[in-house]
Amino acid sequence: MKASWYEQQGAANDVLVTGKMDDPVAGLGEVRIRVMASGINPGDVKKRNNSFGVGMPYPRVIPHSDGAGVIDQVGSDVDDRWLGRRVWCYGAQSYRPFGTAAEYTVVPIAQAVPLPDSISFSVGATLGIPAMTAYQTIQVAGALAGKRVLVQGGAGAVGSWAVQLAHQQKARVIAVVRSDADREIAYQAGADEVLLTGEGLAAQIKHLAPEGVQHIAEVAFAANIELDAQVLAQGGSIASYATDSPNPAIPFWPLAFANARLFFIGSDDVPASAKSNAAQAINDCLVSGWEGLPIAEEFALEDIALAHEAVEHPKKRGRIILRMG
């Protein structure tokens, strides 16, 4: 098969190679997917750059955890009825060496999710990490019907999904975005109100939610925790999946007096049942009519270095996708 990989970490143009490899074979409990589209997440470029400082986990890495395609081979213990199914997958390169930047990838059957017929492979490749993370960020708050939810970064990949998932729960969603251009993305995802970052934001949120917001989905914990503490309702919760500083200070007493609950969210190390529930909730959003995240640009596999650079230095709002053929 044709695939892209790296055997050392560094700049995209220096380390990414495209060539031929043996086709993978589905083992017990696995399926092989003929990849039609591969999604690139910030974590993929950070792994390639060694931003996490863990080095090369395997001698050779085919990057990207997310993708979509058609199952063309199943393990001997997997029902043949999976053959030919359109699916999206997640975790292809999580604790595994070979992801979706290839013509074929192999994943455990639980990580291959039926792709609704109305959804393109390109959109399917955008699901995985952003949508699964957003689900965990929203579901930790419990039932949200009728409650006010604040989504910081409501036009981003995870933020848009958090808006949509809270909207599906019939929450009253306030999204915060960085620019007027981002407003439409947040509204299309299901936000009831969209506010711009900047001076006076806390007052605007309090005007919309005089008693505070019951839950906050947070993209920049260190930068926003002071404001979050100001607008959080008594007994409210904050779930953060990212931070702009690895060692943030927190306003302890305001959070303590609010009896706040803090959650820190990762997308990989959660129970299998939580992942299964997330996949179902994600598909429910798509079937209900939401079109998913916007796509900024699609690249051929041979142009994977350019695609990674587009993720690192975005010029357009939306996801970056590799198309196979």
C-alpha contacts under 8 A as a table, 3 or more apart, distances in Angstrom:
res1	aa1	res2	aa2	distance
1	M	20	K	5.47
1	M	21	M	5.32
1	M	22	D	5.91
1	M	23	D	5.29
1	M	102	A	7.26
1	M	103	E	5.92
1	M	104	Y	7.09
2	K	18	T	7.17
2	K	19	G	5.59
2	K	20	K	4.62
2	K	21	M	6.32
2	K	102	A	5.89
2	K	103	E	5.76
3	A	18	T	5.64
3	A	19	G	5.71
3	A	20	K	6.10
3	A	21	M	6.71
3	A	62	I	7.28
3	A	101	A	6.04
3	A	102	A	3.98
3	A	103	E	6.29
3	A	301	L	7.59
4	S	16	L	6.62
4	S	17	V	5.37
4	S	18	T	4.16
4	S	19	G	6.42
4	S	62	I	5.95
4	S	63	P	7.60
4	S	101	A	5.77
4	S	102	A	6.18
4	S	301	L	7.13
4	S	302	E	7.70
4	S	304	I	7.48
5	W	16	L	5.59
5	W	17	V	5.37
5	W	18	T	6.51
5	W	60	R	6.68
5	W	61	V	5.39
5	W	62	I	4.33
5	W	63	P	6.48
5	W	101	A	7.71
6	Y	9	Q	7.03
6	Y	15	V	5.46
6	Y	16	L	4.92
6	Y	17	V	6.12
6	Y	48	R	7.74
6	Y	60	R	5.88
6	Y	61	V	5.53
6	Y	62	I	6.75
7	E	15	V	7.12
7	E	56	M	7.85
7	E	59	P	5.84
7	E	60	R	4.65
7	E	61	V	6.49
8	Q	15	V	6.25
8	Q	56	M	6.91
8	Q	59	P	7.97
8	Q	60	R	7.84
9	Q	15	V	6.45
9	Q	47	K	7.86
9	Q	48	R	5.16
9	Q	49	N	5.42
9	Q	50	N	6.15
9	Q	55	G	7.59
9	Q	56	M	7.12
10	G	14	D	6.60
10	G	15	V	6.02
10	G	48	R	6.21
10	G	49	N	4.79
10	G	50	N	7.24
11	A	14	D	5.26
11	A	15	V	6.29
11	A	48	R	7.66
11	A	49	N	6.38
12	A	15	V	5.63
12	A	16	L	5.60
12	A	48	R	7.55
12	A	49	N	8.00
12	A	305	A	4.97
12	A	306	L	7.80
12	A	308	H	6.48
12	A	309	E	6.98
13	N	16	L	6.11
13	N	305	A	5.29
13	N	306	L	7.74
16	L	304	I	7.51
16	L	305	A	6.43
18	T	301	L	7.60
18	T	302	E	6.13
23	D	104	Y	6.97
24	P	32	R	7.56
24	P	104	Y	6.98
24	P	105	T	6.85
24	P	106	V	6.76
25	V	32	R	6.83
25	V	73	Q	7.75
25	V	106	V	7.13
26	A	29	G	8.00
26	A	30	E	5.23
26	A	31	V	5.18
26	A	32	R	5.37
26	A	73	Q	6.44
26	A	74	V	5.66
26	A	75	G	5.07
26	A	106	V	5.95
26	A	107	V	7.84
27	G	30	E	5.29
27	G	31	V	7.43
27	G	74	V	7.56
27	G	75	G	4.82
27	G	76	S	7.27
28	L	75	G	4.83
28	L	76	S	6.12
28	L	77	D	5.96
28	L	78	V	7.51
29	G	74	V	7.99
29	G	75	G	5.77
29	G	76	S	7.78
29	G	77	D	6.16
29	G	78	V	6.05
29	G	108	P	5.69
29	G	109	I	5.91
30	E	74	V	6.15
30	E	75	G	5.27
30	E	78	V	7.20
30	E	106	V	6.57
30	E	107	V	5.46
30	E	108	P	4.16
30	E	109	I	4.96
31	V	71	I	6.60
31	V	72	D	7.78
31	V	73	Q	5.82
31	V	74	V	4.36
31	V	75	G	6.01
31	V	78	V	7.74
31	V	106	V	5.65
31	V	107	V	5.76
31	V	108	P	6.26
31	V	109	I	5.68
31	V	112	A	7.83
32	R	71	I	5.64
32	R	72	D	5.98
32	R	73	Q	5.02
32	R	74	V	6.17
32	R	104	Y	6.64
32	R	105	T	5.68
32	R	106	V	4.36
32	R	107	V	6.65
33	I	68	A	7.88
33	I	69	G	5.92
33	I	70	V	5.35
33	I	71	I	4.31
33	I	72	D	5.95
33	I	73	Q	7.25
33	I	104	Y	5.50
33	I	105	T	5.38
33	I	106	V	6.19
33	I	107	V	7.94
34	R	69	G	5.42
34	R	70	V	5.23
34	R	71	I	6.09
34	R	72	D	6.34
34	R	103	E	5.85
34	R	104	Y	4.63
34	R	105	T	6.84
35	V	38	S	7.07
35	V	67	G	6.78
35	V	68	A	5.83
35	V	69	G	4.41
35	V	70	V	6.73
35	V	100	T	6.79
35	V	102	A	6.85
35	V	103	E	5.23
35	V	104	Y	5.35
35	V	105	T	6.83
35	V	324	M	6.78
36	M	67	G	7.64
36	M	68	A	5.90
36	M	69	G	4.67
36	M	70	V	7.59
36	M	103	E	7.47
36	M	121	F	6.33
36	M	122	S	7.78
36	M	323	R	6.01
36	M	324	M	5.16
36	M	325	G	7.58
37	A	67	G	5.58
37	A	68	A	5.43
37	A	69	G	6.69
37	A	121	F	5.85
37	A	122	S	5.46
37	A	124	G	7.86
37	A	125	A	5.77
37	A	321	I	6.59
37	A	322	L	5.54
37	A	323	R	4.60
37	A	324	M	6.01
38	S	64	H	6.95
38	S	66	D	6.07
38	S	67	G	4.23
38	S	68	A	6.60
38	S	100	T	5.55
38	S	101	A	5.94
38	S	122	S	7.61
38	S	125	A	5.40
38	S	321	I	5.73
38	S	322	L	4.98
38	S	323	R	6.53
38	S	324	M	8.00
39	G	64	H	6.58
39	G	65	S	7.50
39	G	66	D	5.19
39	G	67	G	5.48
39	G	100	T	7.91
39	G	122	S	7.87
39	G	125	A	4.73
39	G	126	T	5.37
39	G	319	R	7.69
39	G	320	I	6.55
39	G	321	I	4.88
39	G	322	L	6.48
40	I	44	D	6.38
40	I	45	V	7.92
40	I	64	H	5.84
40	I	65	S	7.85
40	I	66	D	7.23
40	I	126	T	7.89
40	I	308	H	7.42
40	I	311	V	7.48
40	I	319	R	7.57
40	I	320	I	5.98
40	I	321	I	6.18
40	I	322	L	7.74
41	N	44	D	5.33
41	N	45	V	7.10
41	N	64	H	7.27
41	N	129	I	7.63
41	N	311	V	7.52
42	P	45	V	5.45
42	P	46	K	6.25
42	P	311	V	6.73
42	P	312	E	7.42
43	G	46	K	4.91
43	G	47	K	6.08
44	D	47	K	5.26
44	D	48	R	6.39
44	D	63	P	6.42
44	D	64	H	5.72
44	D	65	S	7.67
45	V	48	R	4.98
45	V	49	N	6.08
45	V	308	H	6.43
45	V	311	V	7.77
45	V	312	E	7.41
46	K	49	N	4.95
46	K	50	N	5.84
46	K	51	S	4.92
46	K	52	F	6.84
47	K	50	N	4.95
47	K	51	S	6.23
47	K	52	F	6.73
48	R	51	S	7.79
48	R	63	P	7.99
50	N	53	G	5.23
50	N	54	V	6.61
50	N	55	G	5.87
50	N	56	M	7.84
52	F	55	G	7.96
54	V	57	P	7.35
56	M	59	P	6.63
57	P	97	P	7.78
58	Y	61	V	6.31
58	Y	97	P	6.05
60	R	97	P	6.83
61	V	97	P	5.02
61	V	98	F	5.71
61	V	99	G	7.60
62	I	93	Q	7.58
62	I	97	P	6.35
62	I	98	F	4.47
62	I	99	G	5.07
62	I	100	T	7.05
62	I	101	A	6.03
62	I	102	A	7.39
63	P	93	Q	6.40
63	P	97	P	7.90
63	P	98	F	6.55
63	P	99	G	4.96
63	P	100	T	6.55
63	P	101	A	5.82
64	H	67	G	7.77
64	H	92	A	7.09
64	H	93	Q	5.95
64	H	99	G	5.00
64	H	100	T	5.35
64	H	101	A	6.08
65	S	89	C	7.83
65	S	90	Y	5.63
65	S	91	G	4.77
65	S	92	A	4.40
65	S	93	Q	4.53
65	S	94	S	6.40
65	S	99	G	5.37
65	S	100	T	6.20
65	S	128	G	7.50
65	S	129	I	7.63
66	D	88	W	7.57
66	D	89	C	5.71
66	D	90	Y	4.78
66	D	91	G	6.53
66	D	92	A	6.49
66	D	99	G	7.68
66	D	100	T	6.47
66	D	125	A	5.62
66	D	126	T	6.93
66	D	127	L	7.10
66	D	128	G	5.25
66	D	129	I	6.93
67	G	88	W	5.75
67	G	89	C	5.45
67	G	90	Y	6.94
67	G	100	T	5.81
67	G	121	F	7.96
67	G	124	G	6.67
67	G	125	A	4.02
67	G	126	T	7.24
67	G	128	G	7.60
68	A	86	R	7.52
68	A	87	V	5.66
68	A	88	W	4.09
68	A	89	C	6.02
68	A	115	L	7.97
68	A	121	F	5.34
68	A	122	S	7.25
68	A	124	G	5.38
68	A	125	A	4.98
69	G	86	R	5.73
69	G	87	V	5.66
69	G	88	W	6.51
69	G	121	F	6.35
70	V	83	L	7.87
70	V	84	G	5.72
70	V	85	R	5.46
70	V	86	R	4.55
70	V	87	V	6.01
71	I	74	V	7.55
71	I	82	W	6.71
71	I	83	L	5.30
71	I	84	G	5.24
71	I	85	R	5.57
71	I	86	R	6.72
71	I	87	V	7.21
72	D	83	L	5.45
72	D	84	G	5.87
73	Q	83	L	6.37
74	V	77	D	7.90
74	V	78	V	5.83
74	V	79	D	7.55
74	V	80	D	6.84
74	V	82	W	7.43
74	V	83	L	7.02
75	G	78	V	5.28
78	V	82	W	7.81
78	V	109	I	7.78
79	D	82	W	6.14
80	D	83	L	5.60
81	R	84	G	7.92
82	W	85	R	5.63
85	R	114	P	6.99
86	R	114	P	5.97
86	R	115	L	5.47
86	R	116	P	7.91
86	R	117	D	7.94
87	V	112	A	5.88
87	V	113	V	5.13
87	V	114	P	4.33
87	V	115	L	4.49
87	V	124	G	7.76
88	W	112	A	5.84
88	W	113	V	5.30
88	W	114	P	6.42
88	W	115	L	5.68
88	W	121	F	7.71
88	W	124	G	5.39
88	W	125	A	6.41
88	W	127	L	7.55
88	W	128	G	7.69
89	C	92	A	7.02
89	C	107	V	7.80
89	C	111	Q	5.46
89	C	112	A	4.58
89	C	113	V	6.01
89	C	125	A	7.64
89	C	128	G	6.45
90	Y	111	Q	5.67
90	Y	112	A	7.12
90	Y	127	L	7.88
90	Y	128	G	4.63
90	Y	129	I	6.72
91	G	94	S	4.74
91	G	95	Y	7.99
91	G	99	G	8.00
91	G	107	V	7.89
91	G	111	Q	6.91
91	G	128	G	7.41
91	G	129	I	7.72
91	G	268	D	7.33
92	A	96	R	6.67
92	A	98	F	6.82
92	A	99	G	4.72
92	A	100	T	6.54
92	A	105	T	7.40
92	A	106	V	7.29
92	A	107	V	5.85
92	A	111	Q	7.90
93	Q	96	R	4.79
93	Q	97	P	5.83
93	Q	98	F	5.62
93	Q	99	G	4.36
93	Q	100	T	7.58
94	S	97	P	7.83
94	S	268	D	7.22
96	R	99	G	7.43
98	F	105	T	6.96
98	F	106	V	7.97
99	G	102	A	7.41
99	G	105	T	6.25
100	T	103	E	7.66
100	T	104	Y	7.09
100	T	105	T	5.65
101	A	301	L	7.09
101	A	322	L	7.47
102	A	105	T	6.72
102	A	301	L	7.63
102	A	324	M	7.67
103	E	324	M	6.48
107	V	111	Q	6.26
107	V	112	A	7.05
108	P	111	Q	5.52
108	P	112	A	7.15
109	I	112	A	5.40
110	A	113	V	7.31
110	A	276	S	7.62
113	V	279	A	6.94
115	L	119	I	6.75
115	L	124	G	6.81
115	L	283	N	7.57
116	P	119	I	5.51
116	P	283	N	7.15
116	P	286	L	7.46
116	P	287	V	6.85
117	D	120	S	7.67
118	S	287	V	7.86
119	I	123	V	6.45
119	I	124	G	6.68
119	I	286	L	7.54
119	I	291	E	7.59
120	S	123	V	5.33
120	S	124	G	6.15
121	F	124	G	4.77
121	F	125	A	6.17
122	S	125	A	5.23
122	S	126	T	6.89
122	S	321	I	6.80
122	S	323	R	7.63
123	V	126	T	5.23
123	V	127	L	7.04
123	V	292	G	6.67
123	V	293	L	7.06
123	V	295	I	7.60
124	G	127	L	5.62
125	A	128	G	7.14
125	A	321	I	7.32
126	T	130	P	7.49
126	T	293	L	6.95
126	T	319	R	6.92
126	T	321	I	7.76
127	L	130	P	6.11
127	L	131	A	5.30
127	L	132	M	7.52
128	G	131	A	5.70
128	G	132	M	5.82
129	I	132	M	5.23
129	I	133	T	5.84
129	I	267	S	6.39
130	P	133	T	5.29
130	P	134	A	6.11
130	P	157	A	5.70
130	P	158	V	4.54
130	P	161	W	7.16
131	A	134	A	5.02
131	A	135	Y	6.15
131	A	157	A	7.79
131	A	158	V	6.14
131	A	161	W	5.63
131	A	162	A	7.71
131	A	278	A	7.95
131	A	282	I	6.79
132	M	135	Y	5.16
132	M	136	Q	6.55
132	M	267	S	6.18
132	M	275	K	7.11
132	M	278	A	5.89
132	M	279	A	7.17
132	M	282	I	7.87
133	T	136	Q	5.31
133	T	137	T	6.21
133	T	158	V	6.67
133	T	241	Y	7.36
133	T	265	I	7.12
133	T	266	G	6.55
133	T	267	S	4.83
134	A	137	T	4.91
134	A	138	I	6.22
134	A	158	V	5.28
134	A	159	G	6.91
134	A	161	W	5.72
134	A	162	A	4.81
134	A	165	L	7.69
135	Y	138	I	5.27
135	Y	139	Q	5.87
135	Y	161	W	7.67
135	Y	162	A	6.68
135	Y	165	L	6.82
135	Y	278	A	5.79
135	Y	281	A	7.85
135	Y	282	I	7.97
136	Q	139	Q	5.25
136	Q	140	V	6.18
136	Q	265	I	6.75
136	Q	267	S	7.50
136	Q	274	A	7.90
136	Q	278	A	7.58
137	T	140	V	6.17
137	T	141	A	7.89
137	T	162	A	7.18
137	T	217	A	6.15
137	T	239	A	5.43
137	T	240	S	6.95
137	T	241	Y	7.12
137	T	265	I	6.32
138	I	141	A	5.96
138	I	142	G	7.83
138	I	162	A	6.35
138	I	165	L	7.13
138	I	166	A	6.59
138	I	217	A	6.91
138	I	239	A	7.55
139	Q	142	G	5.56
139	Q	143	A	7.76
140	V	239	A	7.59
140	V	263	F	7.68
141	A	144	L	7.19
141	A	215	H	6.54
141	A	237	S	6.56
143	A	169	Q	7.47
144	L	147	K	5.25
144	L	148	R	7.74
144	L	149	V	7.96
144	L	166	A	7.16
144	L	169	Q	5.98
144	L	170	K	6.85
144	L	171	A	5.33
145	A	169	Q	5.53
145	A	170	K	4.68
145	A	171	A	4.77
145	A	172	R	7.91
146	G	170	K	6.19
146	G	171	A	5.02
146	G	172	R	6.24
147	K	171	A	5.11
147	K	172	R	5.86
147	K	213	V	7.50
147	K	214	Q	6.28
148	R	171	A	5.90
148	R	172	R	4.67
148	R	173	V	5.90
148	R	174	I	7.33
148	R	209	A	7.19
148	R	212	G	7.86
148	R	213	V	4.96
148	R	214	Q	5.59
148	R	215	H	6.87
149	V	166	A	7.33
149	V	171	A	6.50
149	V	172	R	6.09
149	V	173	V	4.91
149	V	174	I	6.10
149	V	213	V	5.73
149	V	214	Q	6.03
149	V	215	H	4.90
149	V	216	I	5.76
149	V	217	A	7.68
150	L	173	V	6.01
150	L	174	I	4.81
150	L	175	A	5.83
150	L	176	V	7.54
150	L	213	V	6.52
150	L	215	H	6.31
150	L	216	I	4.68
150	L	217	A	6.28
151	V	154	G	5.39
151	V	159	G	6.42
151	V	162	A	6.99
151	V	163	V	6.55
151	V	173	V	7.30
151	V	174	I	6.23
151	V	175	A	4.75
151	V	176	V	6.17
151	V	216	I	5.79
151	V	217	A	4.76
151	V	218	E	6.43
152	Q	159	G	6.90
152	Q	175	A	6.11
152	Q	176	V	4.96
152	Q	177	V	6.98
152	Q	216	I	7.40
152	Q	217	A	6.09
152	Q	218	E	5.22
152	Q	219	V	5.99
152	Q	220	A	7.74
153	G	156	G	5.63
153	G	159	G	5.40
153	G	160	S	7.92
153	G	175	A	7.10
153	G	176	V	5.61
153	G	177	V	5.24
153	G	178	R	7.43
153	G	218	E	7.44
153	G	219	V	6.11
154	G	158	V	7.92
154	G	159	G	4.28
154	G	160	S	5.15
154	G	162	A	7.56
154	G	163	V	6.52
154	G	175	A	4.91
154	G	176	V	5.51
154	G	177	V	5.62
154	G	186	A	5.59
155	A	159	G	5.81
155	A	160	S	5.14
155	A	175	A	7.98
155	A	176	V	7.97
155	A	177	V	6.06
155	A	182	D	5.65
155	A	183	R	7.25
155	A	185	I	5.55
155	A	186	A	5.05
156	G	159	G	4.85
156	G	160	S	5.59
157	A	160	S	5.56
157	A	161	W	6.62
157	A	293	L	6.76
157	A	318	G	7.80
157	A	319	R	7.68
158	V	161	W	5.25
158	V	162	A	6.13
159	G	162	A	4.91
159	G	163	V	6.18
159	G	217	A	7.60
159	G	219	V	7.53
160	S	163	V	5.09
160	S	164	Q	6.29
160	S	185	I	7.42
160	S	186	A	6.12
160	S	189	A	5.76
160	S	293	L	7.33
161	W	164	Q	5.01
161	W	165	L	5.99
161	W	189	A	7.13
161	W	292	G	7.86
161	W	293	L	7.96
162	A	165	L	5.18
162	A	166	A	6.04
162	A	217	A	7.17
163	V	166	A	5.32
163	V	167	H	6.02
163	V	173	V	6.62
163	V	175	A	7.19
163	V	186	A	7.23
163	V	189	A	5.96
163	V	190	G	6.03
163	V	191	A	6.01
164	Q	167	H	4.92
164	Q	168	Q	6.14
164	Q	189	A	5.00
164	Q	190	G	5.30
164	Q	191	A	7.48
164	Q	285	C	7.37
165	L	168	Q	5.05
165	L	169	Q	6.50
165	L	281	A	7.73
165	L	282	I	7.83
165	L	285	C	7.29
166	A	169	Q	5.06
166	A	170	K	6.55
166	A	171	A	5.54
166	A	172	R	7.91
166	A	173	V	6.90
167	H	170	K	4.98
167	H	171	A	5.41
167	H	172	R	7.04
167	H	173	V	6.60
167	H	190	G	5.66
167	H	191	A	7.02
168	Q	171	A	7.49
168	Q	285	C	7.19
172	R	191	A	7.70
172	R	192	D	6.31
173	V	190	G	7.60
173	V	191	A	5.06
173	V	192	D	5.28
173	V	193	E	6.57
174	I	191	A	5.97
174	I	192	D	6.03
174	I	193	E	4.80
174	I	194	V	5.80
174	I	195	L	7.44
174	I	205	I	7.97
175	A	186	A	6.63
175	A	191	A	6.07
175	A	192	D	7.87
175	A	193	E	6.25
175	A	194	V	4.75
175	A	195	L	6.25
176	V	194	V	5.76
176	V	195	L	4.85
176	V	196	L	5.61
176	V	197	T	6.25
177	V	180	D	7.95
177	V	182	D	6.13
177	V	183	R	6.67
177	V	186	A	7.81
177	V	194	V	7.09
177	V	195	L	6.29
177	V	196	L	5.13
177	V	197	T	6.08
178	R	182	D	6.75
178	R	196	L	5.56
178	R	197	T	5.51
179	S	182	D	5.35
179	S	183	R	6.90
179	S	196	L	6.33
179	S	197	T	7.92
180	D	183	R	5.29
180	D	184	E	7.89
180	D	196	L	7.54
181	A	184	E	6.69
181	A	185	I	7.95
182	D	185	I	5.41
182	D	186	A	6.60
183	R	186	A	5.35
183	R	187	Y	6.23
183	R	194	V	6.27
183	R	195	L	7.93
184	E	187	Y	5.02
184	E	188	Q	5.96
185	I	188	Q	5.17
185	I	189	A	6.24
186	A	189	A	5.06
186	A	190	G	6.61
186	A	191	A	5.72
186	A	194	V	6.94
187	Y	190	G	5.22
187	Y	191	A	4.77
187	Y	192	D	6.93
187	Y	193	E	7.58
187	Y	194	V	7.08
188	Q	191	A	7.22
189	A	290	W	7.19
189	A	292	G	7.80
191	A	194	V	6.60
195	L	201	L	7.53
195	L	204	Q	7.87
196	L	201	L	7.36
197	T	201	L	6.27
198	G	201	L	5.90
200	G	203	A	5.39
200	G	204	Q	6.41
201	L	204	Q	5.10
201	L	205	I	6.27
202	A	205	I	5.17
202	A	206	K	6.17
202	A	227	L	6.35
202	A	230	Q	7.12
202	A	231	V	6.59
203	A	206	K	5.07
203	A	207	H	6.11
204	Q	207	H	5.07
204	Q	208	L	6.48
205	I	208	L	5.18
205	I	209	A	5.97
205	I	210	P	7.95
205	I	231	V	6.94
206	K	209	A	4.80
206	K	210	P	4.81
206	K	211	E	7.37
206	K	212	G	6.36
206	K	231	V	6.34
207	H	210	P	5.59
209	A	212	G	5.05
209	A	213	V	6.10
211	E	233	A	5.97
212	G	231	V	5.08
212	G	232	L	4.92
212	G	233	A	4.01
212	G	234	Q	7.52
213	V	216	I	7.19
213	V	231	V	6.30
213	V	232	L	5.08
213	V	233	A	5.12
213	V	236	G	7.03
214	Q	232	L	6.34
214	Q	233	A	5.31
214	Q	234	Q	7.69
214	Q	235	G	7.42
214	Q	236	G	4.48
214	Q	237	S	6.35
215	H	232	L	7.29
215	H	236	G	5.57
215	H	237	S	4.77
215	H	238	I	5.73
215	H	239	A	7.76
216	I	228	D	7.43
216	I	232	L	7.79
216	I	237	S	6.35
216	I	238	I	4.67
216	I	239	A	6.21
217	A	238	I	6.16
217	A	239	A	5.18
217	A	240	S	6.00
218	E	221	F	6.04
218	E	224	N	7.85
218	E	238	I	6.94
218	E	239	A	5.96
218	E	240	S	4.42
218	E	241	Y	6.50
218	E	242	A	7.16
219	V	240	S	6.00
219	V	241	Y	5.92
219	V	242	A	4.93
219	V	243	T	6.26
220	A	223	A	5.57
220	A	224	N	6.02
220	A	240	S	7.47
220	A	242	A	5.60
220	A	243	T	4.21
220	A	244	D	5.36
221	F	224	N	5.40
221	F	225	I	5.50
221	F	240	S	6.21
221	F	242	A	6.46
221	F	243	T	4.61
221	F	244	D	6.81
221	F	245	S	7.88
221	F	248	P	7.49
222	A	225	I	5.79
222	A	243	T	5.69
222	A	244	D	5.95
222	A	245	S	5.76
222	A	247	N	7.87
222	A	248	P	4.90
222	A	249	A	6.95
222	A	250	I	7.76
223	A	226	E	7.59
223	A	243	T	7.57
223	A	244	D	6.62
223	A	245	S	7.87
224	N	227	L	5.40
224	N	228	D	6.00
225	I	228	D	4.84
225	I	229	A	6.03
225	I	250	I	6.60
225	I	251	P	7.47
226	E	229	A	5.30
226	E	230	Q	6.55
226	E	250	I	7.22
226	E	251	P	6.33
227	L	230	Q	5.07
227	L	231	V	6.54
228	D	231	V	5.42
228	D	232	L	5.96
228	D	238	I	7.94
229	A	232	L	5.42
229	A	251	P	7.27
229	A	254	P	6.22
229	A	255	L	5.89
230	Q	254	P	7.58
232	L	236	G	5.88
232	L	237	S	7.51
232	L	258	A	7.39
232	L	260	A	7.83
233	A	236	G	5.06
233	A	258	A	6.83
234	Q	258	A	4.64
234	Q	259	N	6.24
234	Q	260	A	7.01
235	G	258	A	5.84
235	G	259	N	4.90
235	G	260	A	5.20
235	G	261	R	7.12
236	G	258	A	7.32
236	G	259	N	7.25
236	G	260	A	5.26
236	G	261	R	6.40
237	S	260	A	5.48
237	S	261	R	4.51
237	S	262	L	5.81
237	S	263	F	7.60
238	I	260	A	7.54
238	I	261	R	6.29
238	I	262	L	4.97
238	I	263	F	6.10
239	A	262	L	5.97
239	A	263	F	4.47
239	A	264	F	5.73
239	A	265	I	6.67
240	S	243	T	7.57
240	S	262	L	7.92
240	S	263	F	6.29
240	S	264	F	5.09
240	S	265	I	5.92
241	Y	264	F	5.96
241	Y	265	I	4.70
241	Y	266	G	6.29
243	T	246	P	6.49
245	S	248	P	5.84
251	P	254	P	5.98
251	P	255	L	6.45
252	F	255	L	5.32
252	F	256	A	5.98
253	W	256	A	4.83
253	W	257	F	5.92
254	P	257	F	5.22
254	P	258	A	6.17
255	L	258	A	5.08
255	L	259	N	6.25
255	L	260	A	5.31
256	A	259	N	4.99
256	A	260	A	6.20
257	F	260	A	7.70
266	G	269	D	6.54
266	G	270	V	7.63
267	S	270	V	6.89
270	V	274	A	6.51
270	V	275	K	7.08
271	P	274	A	5.31
271	P	275	K	6.65
272	A	275	K	5.12
272	A	276	S	6.23
273	S	276	S	5.03
273	S	277	N	6.13
274	A	277	N	5.10
274	A	278	A	6.07
275	K	278	A	4.97
275	K	279	A	6.19
276	S	279	A	5.19
276	S	280	Q	6.39
277	N	280	Q	5.23
277	N	281	A	6.22
278	A	281	A	5.09
278	A	282	I	6.07
279	A	282	I	5.12
279	A	283	N	6.27
280	Q	283	N	5.23
280	Q	284	D	6.13
281	A	284	D	4.98
281	A	285	C	6.39
282	I	285	C	5.26
282	I	286	L	6.58
283	N	286	L	5.06
283	N	287	V	6.08
284	D	287	V	5.12
284	D	288	S	6.01
285	C	288	S	5.14
285	C	289	G	6.78
285	C	290	W	5.96
286	L	289	G	5.45
286	L	290	W	5.05
286	L	291	E	6.25
286	L	292	G	6.89
287	V	290	W	7.28
293	L	318	G	6.89
293	L	319	R	7.14
294	P	317	R	7.66
294	P	318	G	4.90
294	P	319	R	6.32
295	I	298	E	7.66
295	I	317	R	7.82
295	I	318	G	4.64
295	I	319	R	4.53
295	I	320	I	6.31
295	I	321	I	7.48
296	A	316	K	5.76
296	A	317	R	5.91
296	A	318	G	4.31
296	A	319	R	5.27
296	A	320	I	5.93
297	E	318	G	7.69
297	E	319	R	6.97
297	E	320	I	5.31
297	E	321	I	6.49
298	E	307	A	7.88
298	E	320	I	5.94
298	E	321	I	4.69
298	E	322	L	5.58
298	E	323	R	6.49
299	F	303	D	6.03
299	F	304	I	6.96
299	F	306	L	7.89
299	F	307	A	6.23
299	F	320	I	7.77
299	F	321	I	6.22
299	F	322	L	4.81
299	F	323	R	6.05
300	A	303	D	5.34
300	A	304	I	6.94
300	A	322	L	5.53
300	A	323	R	5.29
300	A	324	M	6.42
300	A	325	G	7.14
301	L	304	I	5.35
301	L	322	L	5.80
301	L	323	R	6.45
301	L	324	M	6.21
303	D	306	L	5.40
303	D	307	A	6.39
304	I	307	A	4.87
304	I	308	H	6.18
304	I	322	L	7.19
305	A	308	H	5.16
305	A	309	E	6.24
306	L	309	E	5.04
306	L	310	A	6.18
307	A	310	A	5.01
307	A	311	V	6.51
307	A	320	I	6.64
307	A	321	I	7.50
307	A	322	L	7.45
308	H	311	V	5.13
308	H	312	E	6.32
309	E	312	E	4.94
309	E	313	H	5.91
309	E	314	P	7.88
310	A	313	H	5.15
310	A	314	P	5.06
310	A	315	K	7.25
310	A	320	I	7.25
311	V	314	P	5.44
311	V	320	I	6.62
314	P	317	R	7.28
